[in-house]
Amino acid sequence: MPQLADLFPELDLGDEFRVFPRSSVPTLLLTGTLDGRTYIEEQQEATRGLTNLTHVMVANAGHNLFMVSPDVTETIHKFLRDDKIDKDDIVIALPKFAM
């Protein structure tokens, strides 16, 4: 909460906290192209130190994309079974926006 920084400086966890993670642990990253909370560029920056990353782009999905398509579910299942992920993008229908 940046608005509290001047009021409570002890809340700052320091530069060590902000160091990007480095790991070779298998990691699945699902990116929704319509994610308004975690932007694609921020995801790329935050995961740059992960050397065993499987990245799947989900076109037309937002932040809560886990159940938007059977393809997403199957990708998660494959990853957890340590099966080969055979595609790096999934396309779903555009969401219906309220009028």
HELIX and SHEET records of a PDB file:
HELIX    1   1 PRO A    2  LEU A    4  5                                   3    
HELIX    2   2 PRO A    9  LEU A   11  5                                   3    
HELIX    3   3 ASP A   15  ARG A   18  5                                   4    
HELIX    4   4 ILE A   40  ALA A   46  1                                   7    
HELIX    5   5 PRO A   70  ARG A   81  1                                  12    
SHEET    1   A 3 THR A  27  GLY A  32  0                                        
SHEET    2   A 3 LEU A  53  ALA A  59  1                                        
SHEET    3   A 3 ASP A  89  VAL A  91  1                                        
END                                                                             
